[in-house]
Amino acid sequence: MLLRSEARHYQDYLALAAQISPKDIAPRVKAIGAAEAKLISEPDTELRFHSVVPAF
């Protein structure tokens, strides 16, 4: 249930951003996705990101 709710939230935020942005938001969304993927897939020795396996 939470997963579906969160999925709707992100879609709502993207729709709002697209409505108010004077430019196409797709490149920025892609860049943020790439940064998040890197954070999720790489070890984090300081445990700053909640979804990654700690490196220690």
mmCIF file of the N, C-alpha and C atoms, coordinates in Angstrom:
data_MODEL
# 
_entry.id   MODEL 
# 
loop_
_atom_site.group_PDB 
_atom_site.id 
_atom_site.type_symbol 
_atom_site.label_atom_id 
_atom_site.label_alt_id 
_atom_site.label_comp_id 
_atom_site.label_asym_id 
_atom_site.label_entity_id 
_atom_site.label_seq_id 
_atom_site.pdbx_PDB_ins_code 
_atom_site.Cartn_x 
_atom_site.Cartn_y 
_atom_site.Cartn_z 
_atom_site.occupancy 
_atom_site.B_iso_or_equiv 
_atom_site.pdbx_formal_charge 
_atom_site.auth_seq_id 
_atom_site.auth_comp_id 
_atom_site.auth_asym_id 
_atom_site.auth_atom_id 
_atom_site.pdbx_PDB_model_num 
ATOM 1   N N  . MET A 1 1  ? 0.818  -1.184 0.000   1.00 0.00 ? 1  MET A N  1 
ATOM 2   C CA . MET A 1 1  ? 0.000  0.000  0.000   1.00 0.00 ? 1  MET A CA 1 
ATOM 3   C C  . MET A 1 1  ? 0.875  1.265  0.000   1.00 0.00 ? 1  MET A C  1 
ATOM 4   N N  . LEU A 1 2  ? 1.887  1.286  0.845   1.00 0.00 ? 2  LEU A N  1 
ATOM 5   C CA . LEU A 1 2  ? 2.761  2.455  0.914   1.00 0.00 ? 2  LEU A CA 1 
ATOM 6   C C  . LEU A 1 2  ? 3.479  2.677  -0.411  1.00 0.00 ? 2  LEU A C  1 
ATOM 7   N N  . LEU A 1 3  ? 3.911  1.601  -1.040  1.00 0.00 ? 3  LEU A N  1 
ATOM 8   C CA . LEU A 1 3  ? 4.608  1.723  -2.318  1.00 0.00 ? 3  LEU A CA 1 
ATOM 9   C C  . LEU A 1 3  ? 3.719  2.401  -3.364  1.00 0.00 ? 3  LEU A C  1 
ATOM 10  N N  . ARG A 1 4  ? 2.455  1.988  -3.439  1.00 0.00 ? 4  ARG A N  1 
ATOM 11  C CA . ARG A 1 4  ? 1.539  2.618  -4.401  1.00 0.00 ? 4  ARG A CA 1 
ATOM 12  C C  . ARG A 1 4  ? 1.316  4.088  -4.083  1.00 0.00 ? 4  ARG A C  1 
ATOM 13  N N  . SER A 1 5  ? 1.185  4.389  -2.817  1.00 0.00 ? 5  SER A N  1 
ATOM 14  C CA . SER A 1 5  ? 0.981  5.772  -2.400  1.00 0.00 ? 5  SER A CA 1 
ATOM 15  C C  . SER A 1 5  ? 2.193  6.627  -2.766  1.00 0.00 ? 5  SER A C  1 
ATOM 16  N N  . GLU A 1 6  ? 3.379  6.135  -2.483  1.00 0.00 ? 6  GLU A N  1 
ATOM 17  C CA . GLU A 1 6  ? 4.593  6.873  -2.809  1.00 0.00 ? 6  GLU A CA 1 
ATOM 18  C C  . GLU A 1 6  ? 4.750  7.045  -4.314  1.00 0.00 ? 6  GLU A C  1 
ATOM 19  N N  . ALA A 1 7  ? 4.385  6.032  -5.075  1.00 0.00 ? 7  ALA A N  1 
ATOM 20  C CA . ALA A 1 7  ? 4.463  6.126  -6.536  1.00 0.00 ? 7  ALA A CA 1 
ATOM 21  C C  . ALA A 1 7  ? 3.566  7.251  -7.047  1.00 0.00 ? 7  ALA A C  1 
ATOM 22  N N  . ARG A 1 8  ? 2.395  7.376  -6.458  1.00 0.00 ? 8  ARG A N  1 
ATOM 23  C CA . ARG A 1 8  ? 1.497  8.471  -6.857  1.00 0.00 ? 8  ARG A CA 1 
ATOM 24  C C  . ARG A 1 8  ? 2.085  9.822  -6.475  1.00 0.00 ? 8  ARG A C  1 
ATOM 25  N N  . HIS A 1 9  ? 2.719  9.890  -5.321  1.00 0.00 ? 9  HIS A N  1 
ATOM 26  C CA . HIS A 1 9  ? 3.312  11.162 -4.891  1.00 0.00 ? 9  HIS A CA 1 
ATOM 27  C C  . HIS A 1 9  ? 4.359  11.639 -5.892  1.00 0.00 ? 9  HIS A C  1 
ATOM 28  N N  . TYR A 1 10 ? 5.248  10.748 -6.275  1.00 0.00 ? 10 TYR A N  1 
ATOM 29  C CA . TYR A 1 10 ? 6.298  11.181 -7.193  1.00 0.00 ? 10 TYR A CA 1 
ATOM 30  C C  . TYR A 1 10 ? 5.697  11.622 -8.526  1.00 0.00 ? 10 TYR A C  1 
ATOM 31  N N  . GLN A 1 11 ? 4.670  10.924 -8.970  1.00 0.00 ? 11 GLN A N  1 
ATOM 32  C CA . GLN A 1 11 ? 4.023  11.327 -10.221 1.00 0.00 ? 11 GLN A CA 1 
ATOM 33  C C  . GLN A 1 11 ? 3.355  12.693 -10.079 1.00 0.00 ? 11 GLN A C  1 
ATOM 34  N N  . ASP A 1 12 ? 2.742  12.940 -8.943  1.00 0.00 ? 12 ASP A N  1 
ATOM 35  C CA . ASP A 1 12 ? 2.118  14.250 -8.694  1.00 0.00 ? 12 ASP A CA 1 
ATOM 36  C C  . ASP A 1 12 ? 3.163  15.353 -8.704  1.00 0.00 ? 12 ASP A C  1 
ATOM 37  N N  . TYR A 1 13 ? 4.286  15.117 -8.032  1.00 0.00 ? 13 TYR A N  1 
ATOM 38  C CA . TYR A 1 13 ? 5.341  16.136 -7.985  1.00 0.00 ? 13 TYR A CA 1 
ATOM 39  C C  . TYR A 1 13 ? 5.925  16.410 -9.370  1.00 0.00 ? 13 TYR A C  1 
ATOM 40  N N  . LEU A 1 14 ? 6.113  15.370 -10.152 1.00 0.00 ? 14 LEU A N  1 
ATOM 41  C CA . LEU A 1 14 ? 6.624  15.572 -11.509 1.00 0.00 ? 14 LEU A CA 1 
ATOM 42  C C  . LEU A 1 14 ? 5.630  16.341 -12.362 1.00 0.00 ? 14 LEU A C  1 
ATOM 43  N N  . ALA A 1 15 ? 4.356  16.029 -12.226 1.00 0.00 ? 15 ALA A N  1 
ATOM 44  C CA . ALA A 1 15 ? 3.329  16.749 -12.990 1.00 0.00 ? 15 ALA A CA 1 
ATOM 45  C C  . ALA A 1 15 ? 3.290  18.222 -12.593 1.00 0.00 ? 15 ALA A C  1 
ATOM 46  N N  . LEU A 1 16 ? 3.386  18.507 -11.306 1.00 0.00 ? 16 LEU A N  1 
ATOM 47  C CA . LEU A 1 16 ? 3.406  19.893 -10.848 1.00 0.00 ? 16 LEU A CA 1 
ATOM 48  C C  . LEU A 1 16 ? 4.638  20.628 -11.359 1.00 0.00 ? 16 LEU A C  1 
ATOM 49  N N  . ALA A 1 17 ? 5.782  19.974 -11.288 1.00 0.00 ? 17 ALA A N  1 
ATOM 50  C CA . ALA A 1 17 ? 7.017  20.601 -11.771 1.00 0.00 ? 17 ALA A CA 1 
ATOM 51  C C  . ALA A 1 17 ? 6.920  20.900 -13.262 1.00 0.00 ? 17 ALA A C  1 
ATOM 52  N N  . ALA A 1 18 ? 6.365  19.978 -14.016 1.00 0.00 ? 18 ALA A N  1 
ATOM 53  C CA . ALA A 1 18 ? 6.224  20.187 -15.460 1.00 0.00 ? 18 ALA A CA 1 
ATOM 54  C C  . ALA A 1 18 ? 5.279  21.350 -15.759 1.00 0.00 ? 18 ALA A C  1 
ATOM 55  N N  . GLN A 1 19 ? 4.264  21.514 -14.917 1.00 0.00 ? 19 GLN A N  1 
ATOM 56  C CA . GLN A 1 19 ? 3.312  22.605 -15.123 1.00 0.00 ? 19 GLN A CA 1 
ATOM 57  C C  . GLN A 1 19 ? 3.923  23.974 -14.858 1.00 0.00 ? 19 GLN A C  1 
ATOM 58  N N  . ILE A 1 20 ? 4.782  24.069 -13.851 1.00 0.00 ? 20 ILE A N  1 
ATOM 59  C CA . ILE A 1 20 ? 5.293  25.393 -13.479 1.00 0.00 ? 20 ILE A CA 1 
ATOM 60  C C  . ILE A 1 20 ? 6.647  25.738 -14.087 1.00 0.00 ? 20 ILE A C  1 
ATOM 61  N N  . SER A 1 21 ? 7.344  24.751 -14.599 1.00 0.00 ? 21 SER A N  1 
ATOM 62  C CA . SER A 1 21 ? 8.672  25.008 -15.159 1.00 0.00 ? 21 SER A CA 1 
ATOM 63  C C  . SER A 1 21 ? 8.566  25.591 -16.568 1.00 0.00 ? 21 SER A C  1 
ATOM 64  N N  . PRO A 1 22 ? 9.343  26.641 -16.832 1.00 0.00 ? 22 PRO A N  1 
ATOM 65  C CA . PRO A 1 22 ? 9.351  27.180 -18.190 1.00 0.00 ? 22 PRO A CA 1 
ATOM 66  C C  . PRO A 1 22 ? 10.129 26.296 -19.172 1.00 0.00 ? 22 PRO A C  1 
ATOM 67  N N  . LYS A 1 23 ? 10.932 25.362 -18.618 1.00 0.00 ? 23 LYS A N  1 
ATOM 68  C CA . LYS A 1 23 ? 11.727 24.466 -19.458 1.00 0.00 ? 23 LYS A CA 1 
ATOM 69  C C  . LYS A 1 23 ? 11.281 23.026 -19.250 1.00 0.00 ? 23 LYS A C  1 
ATOM 70  N N  . ASP A 1 24 ? 11.689 22.164 -20.163 1.00 0.00 ? 24 ASP A N  1 
ATOM 71  C CA . ASP A 1 24 ? 11.445 20.728 -20.054 1.00 0.00 ? 24 ASP A CA 1 
ATOM 72  C C  . ASP A 1 24 ? 12.162 20.205 -18.816 1.00 0.00 ? 24 ASP A C  1 
ATOM 73  N N  . ILE A 1 25 ? 11.453 19.484 -17.966 1.00 0.00 ? 25 ILE A N  1 
ATOM 74  C CA . ILE A 1 25 ? 12.064 18.973 -16.738 1.00 0.00 ? 25 ILE A CA 1 
ATOM 75  C C  . ILE A 1 25 ? 12.772 17.639 -16.937 1.00 0.00 ? 25 ILE A C  1 
ATOM 76  N N  . ALA A 1 26 ? 12.581 16.994 -18.075 1.00 0.00 ? 26 ALA A N  1 
ATOM 77  C CA . ALA A 1 26 ? 13.127 15.652 -18.294 1.00 0.00 ? 26 ALA A CA 1 
ATOM 78  C C  . ALA A 1 26 ? 14.641 15.554 -18.073 1.00 0.00 ? 26 ALA A C  1 
ATOM 79  N N  . PRO A 1 27 ? 15.455 16.498 -18.584 1.00 0.00 ? 27 PRO A N  1 
ATOM 80  C CA . PRO A 1 27 ? 16.897 16.368 -18.340 1.00 0.00 ? 27 PRO A CA 1 
ATOM 81  C C  . PRO A 1 27 ? 17.262 16.439 -16.856 1.00 0.00 ? 27 PRO A C  1 
ATOM 82  N N  . ARG A 1 28 ? 16.570 17.297 -16.112 1.00 0.00 ? 28 ARG A N  1 
ATOM 83  C CA . ARG A 1 28 ? 16.863 17.416 -14.681 1.00 0.00 ? 28 ARG A CA 1 
ATOM 84  C C  . ARG A 1 28 ? 16.413 16.163 -13.931 1.00 0.00 ? 28 ARG A C  1 
ATOM 85  N N  . VAL A 1 29 ? 15.254 15.643 -14.290 1.00 0.00 ? 29 VAL A N  1 
ATOM 86  C CA . VAL A 1 29 ? 14.762 14.415 -13.655 1.00 0.00 ? 29 VAL A CA 1 
ATOM 87  C C  . VAL A 1 29 ? 15.725 13.264 -13.937 1.00 0.00 ? 29 VAL A C  1 
ATOM 88  N N  . LYS A 1 30 ? 16.229 13.199 -15.150 1.00 0.00 ? 30 LYS A N  1 
ATOM 89  C CA . LYS A 1 30 ? 17.194 12.151 -15.511 1.00 0.00 ? 30 LYS A CA 1 
ATOM 90  C C  . LYS A 1 30 ? 18.479 12.286 -14.693 1.00 0.00 ? 30 LYS A C  1 
ATOM 91  N N  . ALA A 1 31 ? 18.970 13.510 -14.518 1.00 0.00 ? 31 ALA A N  1 
ATOM 92  C CA . ALA A 1 31 ? 20.190 13.738 -13.739 1.00 0.00 ? 31 ALA A CA 1 
ATOM 93  C C  . ALA A 1 31 ? 19.990 13.359 -12.272 1.00 0.00 ? 31 ALA A C  1 
ATOM 94  N N  . ILE A 1 32 ? 18.845 13.716 -11.714 1.00 0.00 ? 32 ILE A N  1 
ATOM 95  C CA . ILE A 1 32 ? 18.555 13.353 -10.325 1.00 0.00 ? 32 ILE A CA 1 
ATOM 96  C C  . ILE A 1 32 ? 18.462 11.837 -10.188 1.00 0.00 ? 32 ILE A C  1 
ATOM 97  N N  . GLY A 1 33 ? 17.825 11.176 -11.141 1.00 0.00 ? 33 GLY A N  1 
ATOM 98  C CA . GLY A 1 33 ? 17.733 9.712  -11.118 1.00 0.00 ? 33 GLY A CA 1 
ATOM 99  C C  . GLY A 1 33 ? 19.097 9.045  -11.162 1.00 0.00 ? 33 GLY A C  1 
ATOM 100 N N  . ALA A 1 34 ? 19.989 9.593  -11.977 1.00 0.00 ? 34 ALA A N  1 
ATOM 101 C CA . ALA A 1 34 ? 21.348 9.042  -12.068 1.00 0.00 ? 34 ALA A CA 1 
ATOM 102 C C  . ALA A 1 34 ? 22.095 9.222  -10.746 1.00 0.00 ? 34 ALA A C  1 
ATOM 103 N N  . ALA A 1 35 ? 21.941 10.384 -10.119 1.00 0.00 ? 35 ALA A N  1 
ATOM 104 C CA . ALA A 1 35 ? 22.596 10.632 -8.832  1.00 0.00 ? 35 ALA A CA 1 
ATOM 105 C C  . ALA A 1 35 ? 22.046 9.695  -7.755  1.00 0.00 ? 35 ALA A C  1 
ATOM 106 N N  . GLU A 1 36 ? 20.741 9.508  -7.734  1.00 0.00 ? 36 GLU A N  1 
ATOM 107 C CA . GLU A 1 36 ? 20.136 8.605  -6.757  1.00 0.00 ? 36 GLU A CA 1 
ATOM 108 C C  . GLU A 1 36 ? 20.572 7.163  -6.989  1.00 0.00 ? 36 GLU A C  1 
ATOM 109 N N  . ALA A 1 37 ? 20.643 6.745  -8.238  1.00 0.00 ? 37 ALA A N  1 
ATOM 110 C CA . ALA A 1 37 ? 21.092 5.384  -8.549  1.00 0.00 ? 37 ALA A CA 1 
ATOM 111 C C  . ALA A 1 37 ? 22.521 5.156  -8.051  1.00 0.00 ? 37 ALA A C  1 
ATOM 112 N N  . LYS A 1 38 ? 23.357 6.169  -8.218  1.00 0.00 ? 38 LYS A N  1 
ATOM 113 C CA . LYS A 1 38 ? 24.736 6.062  -7.744  1.00 0.00 ? 38 LYS A CA 1 
ATOM 114 C C  . LYS A 1 38 ? 24.774 5.933  -6.224  1.00 0.00 ? 38 LYS A C  1 
ATOM 115 N N  . LEU A 1 39 ? 23.987 6.751  -5.534  1.00 0.00 ? 39 LEU A N  1 
ATOM 116 C CA . LEU A 1 39 ? 23.946 6.678  -4.072  1.00 0.00 ? 39 LEU A CA 1 
ATOM 117 C C  . LEU A 1 39 ? 23.441 5.324  -3.583  1.00 0.00 ? 39 LEU A C  1 
ATOM 118 N N  . ILE A 1 40 ? 22.461 4.779  -4.271  1.00 0.00 ? 40 ILE A N  1 
ATOM 119 C CA . ILE A 1 40 ? 21.883 3.500  -3.861  1.00 0.00 ? 40 ILE A CA 1 
ATOM 120 C C  . ILE A 1 40 ? 22.835 2.343  -4.125  1.00 0.00 ? 40 ILE A C  1 
ATOM 121 N N  . SER A 1 41 ? 23.585 2.404  -5.207  1.00 0.00 ? 41 SER A N  1 
ATOM 122 C CA . SER A 1 41 ? 24.391 1.252  -5.612  1.00 0.00 ? 41 SER A CA 1 
ATOM 123 C C  . SER A 1 41 ? 25.819 1.247  -5.089  1.00 0.00 ? 41 SER A C  1 
ATOM 124 N N  . GLU A 1 42 ? 26.271 2.347  -4.540  1.00 0.00 ? 42 GLU A N  1 
ATOM 125 C CA . GLU A 1 42 ? 27.650 2.402  -4.042  1.00 0.00 ? 42 GLU A CA 1 
ATOM 126 C C  . GLU A 1 42 ? 27.680 2.393  -2.514  1.00 0.00 ? 42 GLU A C  1 
ATOM 127 N N  . PRO A 1 43 ? 28.721 1.788  -1.934  1.00 0.00 ? 43 PRO A N  1 
ATOM 128 C CA . PRO A 1 43 ? 28.841 1.794  -0.474  1.00 0.00 ? 43 PRO A CA 1 
ATOM 129 C C  . PRO A 1 43 ? 28.935 3.222  0.055   1.00 0.00 ? 43 PRO A C  1 
ATOM 130 N N  . ASP A 1 44 ? 28.409 3.434  1.241   1.00 0.00 ? 44 ASP A N  1 
ATOM 131 C CA . ASP A 1 44 ? 28.448 4.745  1.881   1.00 0.00 ? 44 ASP A CA 1 
ATOM 132 C C  . ASP A 1 44 ? 29.087 4.582  3.249   1.00 0.00 ? 44 ASP A C  1 
ATOM 133 N N  . THR A 1 45 ? 30.326 4.972  3.378   1.00 0.00 ? 45 THR A N  1 
ATOM 134 C CA . THR A 1 45 ? 31.067 4.774  4.628   1.00 0.00 ? 45 THR A CA 1 
ATOM 135 C C  . THR A 1 45 ? 30.546 5.644  5.763   1.00 0.00 ? 45 THR A C  1 
ATOM 136 N N  . GLU A 1 46 ? 29.790 6.693  5.453   1.00 0.00 ? 46 GLU A N  1 
ATOM 137 C CA . GLU A 1 46 ? 29.260 7.571  6.494   1.00 0.00 ? 46 GLU A CA 1 
ATOM 138 C C  . GLU A 1 46 ? 27.784 7.314  6.771   1.00 0.00 ? 46 GLU A C  1 
ATOM 139 N N  . LEU A 1 47 ? 27.161 6.380  6.069   1.00 0.00 ? 47 LEU A N  1 
ATOM 140 C CA . LEU A 1 47 ? 25.774 5.997  6.247   1.00 0.00 ? 47 LEU A CA 1 
ATOM 141 C C  . LEU A 1 47 ? 24.848 7.225  6.262   1.00 0.00 ? 47 LEU A C  1 
ATOM 142 N N  . ARG A 1 48 ? 24.957 8.031  5.201   1.00 0.00 ? 48 ARG A N  1 
ATOM 143 C CA . ARG A 1 48 ? 24.123 9.218  5.072   1.00 0.00 ? 48 ARG A CA 1 
ATOM 144 C C  . ARG A 1 48 ? 22.857 8.927  4.290   1.00 0.00 ? 48 ARG A C  1 
ATOM 145 N N  . PHE A 1 49 ? 22.837 7.862  3.546   1.00 0.00 ? 49 PHE A N  1 
ATOM 146 C CA . PHE A 1 49 ? 21.727 7.572  2.656   1.00 0.00 ? 49 PHE A CA 1 
ATOM 147 C C  . PHE A 1 49 ? 21.030 6.319  3.164   1.00 0.00 ? 49 PHE A C  1 
ATOM 148 N N  . HIS A 1 50 ? 19.738 6.364  3.393   1.00 0.00 ? 50 HIS A N  1 
ATOM 149 C CA . HIS A 1 50 ? 19.035 5.293  4.090   1.00 0.00 ? 50 HIS A CA 1 
ATOM 150 C C  . HIS A 1 50 ? 18.867 4.005  3.307   1.00 0.00 ? 50 HIS A C  1 
ATOM 151 N N  . SER A 1 51 ? 19.066 3.999  1.992   1.00 0.00 ? 51 SER A N  1 
ATOM 152 C CA . SER A 1 51 ? 18.770 2.795  1.225   1.00 0.00 ? 51 SER A CA 1 
ATOM 153 C C  . SER A 1 51 ? 19.993 2.002  0.784   1.00 0.00 ? 51 SER A C  1 
ATOM 154 N N  . VAL A 1 52 ? 21.141 2.332  1.269   1.00 0.00 ? 52 VAL A N  1 
ATOM 155 C CA . VAL A 1 52 ? 22.358 1.669  0.817   1.00 0.00 ? 52 VAL A CA 1 
ATOM 156 C C  . VAL A 1 52 ? 22.897 0.764  1.925   1.00 0.00 ? 52 VAL A C  1 
ATOM 157 N N  . VAL A 1 53 ? 23.586 -0.267 1.517   1.00 0.00 ? 53 VAL A N  1 
ATOM 158 C CA . VAL A 1 53 ? 24.262 -1.141 2.479   1.00 0.00 ? 53 VAL A CA 1 
ATOM 159 C C  . VAL A 1 53 ? 25.523 -0.424 2.950   1.00 0.00 ? 53 VAL A C  1 
ATOM 160 N N  . PRO A 1 54 ? 25.708 -0.265 4.256   1.00 0.00 ? 54 PRO A N  1 
ATOM 161 C CA . PRO A 1 54 ? 26.902 0.420  4.743   1.00 0.00 ? 54 PRO A CA 1 
ATOM 162 C C  . PRO A 1 54 ? 28.177 -0.311 4.335   1.00 0.00 ? 54 PRO A C  1 
ATOM 163 N N  . ALA A 1 55 ? 29.245 0.427  4.139   1.00 0.00 ? 55 ALA A N  1 
ATOM 164 C CA . ALA A 1 55 ? 30.509 -0.151 3.698   1.00 0.00 ? 55 ALA A CA 1 
ATOM 165 C C  . ALA A 1 55 ? 31.309 -0.750 4.846   1.00 0.00 ? 55 ALA A C  1 
ATOM 166 N N  . PHE A 1 56 ? 30.886 -0.557 6.070   1.00 0.00 ? 56 PHE A N  1 
ATOM 167 C CA . PHE A 1 56 ? 31.657 -1.062 7.202   1.00 0.00 ? 56 PHE A CA 1 
ATOM 168 C C  . PHE A 1 56 ? 31.063 -2.308 7.782   1.00 0.00 ? 56 PHE A C  1 
# 
